[in-house]
Amino acid sequence: MALTYDIAKELLHGTVGGHKFYMRAFSGGGRGKKAKYGVGEQTLTSRLSTTVADEKEGKRGGPLPPGEYICTYVAHHTTFHECIHLRTTLSSRYIASPVARFPIWHGRPKDGDFYIHGRGKLGSDGCIVPEVDAARVGLNKAVKKCPGTELTVINASYMLSAELEPGLGSSEVV
């Protein structure tokens, strides 16, 4: 019982309860909207797992951070209706980087308010949004029967903390 979400390939795949899944899915930047609402952002920051949504600035959140999550079926969420909650684990709360002495907090909510949900008007600010709704519904059913299914998120892009600090980023002129 394990799923993998590859951010770079926009691919959610794995096996849950004997059922195999292989589907295109979006995360971050408002991607995954229903077609009548336009397309999501294609900017670099919308592709970084360290990008936090800011409504005042009109900035959408990036993809969910890399690491391990635990899937829990939700019959009725107030916004997403039937969906899957992705509970964070220690590995998804921080970024492990080979150039950092300690794990780096990515700036995203530590409570793990991420979901696998259907397409809608807004798309994704970090959740996973499968392209085909029938595939998502099948995944919901499988996770409902197999609570505690693990999801591993891979191939995330992010800015290291020094790049996020004013005066230390490569884009600033000193």
Backbone torsions as a table, in degrees:
resi	resn	phi	psi	omega
1	MET	NA	89.4	179.9
2	ALA	-152.7	141.8	176.1
3	LEU	-120.3	154.2	174.0
4	THR	-130.8	134.2	172.2
5	TYR	-115.7	118.8	178.6
6	ASP	-99.0	107.2	-176.7
7	ILE	-61.5	-47.0	-176.1
8	ALA	-61.6	-38.7	-179.3
9	LYS	-89.3	-8.4	-174.7
10	GLU	53.2	51.5	-174.0
11	LEU	-131.0	124.2	175.5
12	LEU	-111.0	123.0	-177.1
13	HIS	-150.3	162.0	177.5
14	GLY	148.1	-169.2	-178.5
15	THR	-127.3	131.5	177.2
16	VAL	-132.7	120.0	178.0
17	GLY	56.9	36.4	179.3
18	GLY	83.5	-5.2	179.1
19	HIS	-99.3	129.5	179.4
20	LYS	-91.8	140.0	179.5
21	PHE	-126.8	140.3	178.1
22	TYR	-153.7	101.5	-174.2
23	MET	-144.2	148.9	172.4
24	ARG	-74.8	136.9	-179.5
25	ALA	-149.7	149.7	-175.4
26	PHE	-110.9	155.1	174.9
27	SER	-150.5	125.7	174.5
28	GLY	87.6	160.8	173.5
29	GLY	64.6	18.2	-177.6
30	GLY	75.3	5.9	177.9
31	ARG	-67.9	152.0	-178.4
32	GLY	94.3	6.8	175.8
33	LYS	-64.5	157.1	169.9
34	LYS	-65.8	145.4	-173.9
35	ALA	-53.6	-35.3	-177.2
36	LYS	-67.8	-12.0	178.9
37	TYR	-100.9	8.2	178.5
38	GLY	92.5	-169.9	-179.7
39	VAL	-107.1	161.7	178.2
40	GLY	-76.8	177.4	179.4
41	GLU	-68.1	150.8	176.2
42	GLN	-122.2	17.7	-179.0
43	THR	-74.4	160.7	177.8
44	LEU	-60.9	-45.5	-177.1
45	THR	-63.7	-28.9	178.3
46	SER	-71.7	-9.9	179.6
47	ARG	-103.5	1.5	-178.4
48	LEU	-98.7	130.7	-179.6
49	SER	-67.7	-12.1	178.3
50	THR	-91.6	-0.3	-179.1
51	THR	-81.3	119.7	179.9
52	VAL	-98.8	135.9	178.6
53	ALA	-62.8	142.5	176.7
54	ASP	-141.4	101.0	-176.6
55	GLU	-60.4	-37.8	-179.5
56	LYS	-60.8	-38.8	-180.0
57	GLU	-89.8	-4.3	-178.2
58	GLY	69.7	27.8	-177.7
59	LYS	-99.8	128.1	177.5
60	ARG	-85.7	153.4	177.3
61	GLY	-74.5	154.3	178.3
62	GLY	-83.2	-173.6	178.9
63	PRO	-63.4	162.6	178.7
64	LEU	-65.2	151.3	-177.9
65	PRO	-66.0	153.9	178.5
66	PRO	-68.4	159.4	176.8
67	GLY	130.3	-164.8	-176.5
68	GLU	-100.2	141.3	176.6
69	TYR	-132.9	155.8	174.8
70	ILE	-110.1	127.3	-177.1
71	CYS	-88.9	132.9	176.4
72	THR	-132.5	127.3	178.5
73	TYR	-68.4	136.6	176.2
74	VAL	-123.5	117.2	-176.4
75	ALA	-68.8	-39.9	179.7
76	HIS	-149.0	105.9	173.8
77	HIS	-94.4	144.0	-176.1
78	THR	-61.0	-31.0	179.6
79	THR	-102.8	-45.4	-171.0
80	PHE	-95.4	-5.8	-178.0
81	HIS	61.8	-133.8	179.8
82	GLU	-71.7	126.8	-175.9
83	CYS	-160.0	-174.2	176.9
84	ILE	-124.1	124.5	176.3
85	HIS	-83.4	137.8	178.1
86	LEU	-108.3	101.4	-179.8
87	ARG	-82.3	130.5	-179.5
88	THR	-71.0	156.2	170.3
89	THR	-120.7	178.1	-179.2
90	LEU	-56.7	-38.5	-177.0
91	SER	-68.7	-22.8	-179.9
92	SER	-97.2	-1.0	178.2
93	ARG	-90.8	-17.7	-177.7
94	TYR	-139.8	155.3	177.0
95	ILE	-98.8	126.8	175.2
96	ALA	-92.8	117.6	-178.8
97	SER	-120.1	138.4	179.3
98	PRO	-67.1	-15.0	-179.6
99	VAL	-101.4	5.6	179.8
100	ALA	-117.2	140.2	-179.4
101	ARG	-69.7	-36.8	-178.2
102	PHE	-123.6	157.5	175.2
103	PRO	-58.2	146.4	-175.6
104	ILE	-105.5	127.0	173.6
105	TRP	-71.5	129.6	-173.5
106	HIS	-81.5	-5.7	177.3
107	GLY	88.3	-5.5	179.7
108	ARG	-87.1	164.7	-178.6
109	PRO	-55.2	129.8	-179.9
110	LYS	-74.3	-19.8	-177.6
111	ASP	-77.7	-4.0	175.1
112	GLY	68.8	51.2	-179.8
113	ASP	-83.1	56.9	179.0
114	PHE	-116.0	150.7	-176.4
115	TYR	-142.0	164.0	163.6
116	ILE	-106.0	114.3	-175.2
117	HIS	-139.3	172.4	-177.8
118	GLY	-77.3	169.1	178.7
119	ARG	-72.6	151.3	-180.0
120	GLY	-160.2	-156.1	-176.3
121	LYS	-70.6	-34.3	-173.1
122	LEU	-100.1	-25.3	-175.7
123	GLY	76.4	-142.6	-170.9
124	SER	-114.3	137.8	168.8
125	ASP	-115.3	26.2	-179.7
126	GLY	139.9	-18.8	176.8
127	CYS	-75.0	172.6	174.4
128	ILE	-103.5	128.7	-177.9
129	VAL	-123.2	102.7	177.7
130	PRO	-63.1	144.3	-178.5
131	GLU	-67.3	-42.5	-176.2
132	VAL	-104.8	119.8	-174.5
133	ASP	-63.8	-34.7	-179.7
134	ALA	-62.1	-36.7	178.1
135	ALA	-67.1	-39.6	178.1
136	ARG	-63.9	-42.5	179.3
137	VAL	-62.3	-41.1	176.4
138	GLY	-62.2	-40.0	177.3
139	LEU	-65.7	-41.3	176.8
140	ASN	-55.8	-46.7	-179.2
141	LYS	-62.1	-42.5	-179.0
142	ALA	-65.9	-43.6	179.7
143	VAL	-67.8	-33.7	176.6
144	LYS	-59.4	-39.7	179.6
145	LYS	-79.5	-19.6	-177.0
146	CYS	-128.8	68.3	180.0
147	PRO	-61.8	146.9	-179.4
148	GLY	89.6	8.1	176.2
149	THR	-55.8	136.6	179.9
150	GLU	-92.4	141.8	175.0
151	LEU	-122.2	129.5	175.4
152	THR	-110.8	125.7	179.0
153	VAL	-102.3	126.7	-175.6
154	ILE	-128.3	169.8	174.4
155	ASN	56.8	48.4	177.0
156	ALA	-91.1	150.1	172.4
157	SER	-109.1	146.7	-179.2
158	TYR	-160.1	160.8	172.7
159	MET	-93.4	138.2	174.7
160	LEU	-72.5	157.4	-173.0
161	SER	-57.3	-37.2	179.1
162	ALA	-61.8	-33.3	178.8
163	GLU	-71.2	-21.4	-179.9
164	LEU	-85.1	-16.1	-177.4
165	GLU	-82.4	133.3	178.3
166	PRO	-57.5	136.6	178.7
167	GLY	88.1	-15.2	-178.4
168	LEU	-110.4	-10.6	-177.7
169	GLY	-75.2	150.9	-177.6
170	SER	-69.9	-17.8	-177.5
171	SER	-88.0	-6.1	-179.3
172	GLU	-94.3	140.9	175.4
173	VAL	-89.2	128.4	-177.9
174	VAL	-107.1	NA	NA
